[in-house]
Amino acid sequence: MSKMKSLIASRRFWAGIAGMVVILADSFFGEGTINPDTVTSVTMLVGAWIVGDSLRETIQDAPAE
C-alpha cells in the first residue's frame, strides 16, 4: 500500500499522466485537432522534466564525498 500511496503522491507520475492525456486526446479526437507541434512540445517537456527531476533526486540522495 505504501508504494501505491507514494506513486499517487509523485509529481513525476502526474506529469506522465498529463502528457499521456495530451497524446490520447490528439488520437481520440482526431489527429490535427491539437496542433502536432503542441503535442510534440508537451511530450518533450514532460519527458525532460521527469528525467531532470529524477536526476535532481538522485544527486541529492548521493553520499557526500
Summary of the structure (lengths in Angstrom):
residues: 65
radius of gyration: 15.5
end to end distance: 34.9
largest distance: 53.3
contacts: 134
relative contact order: 0.12
helix: 80%
strand: 0%
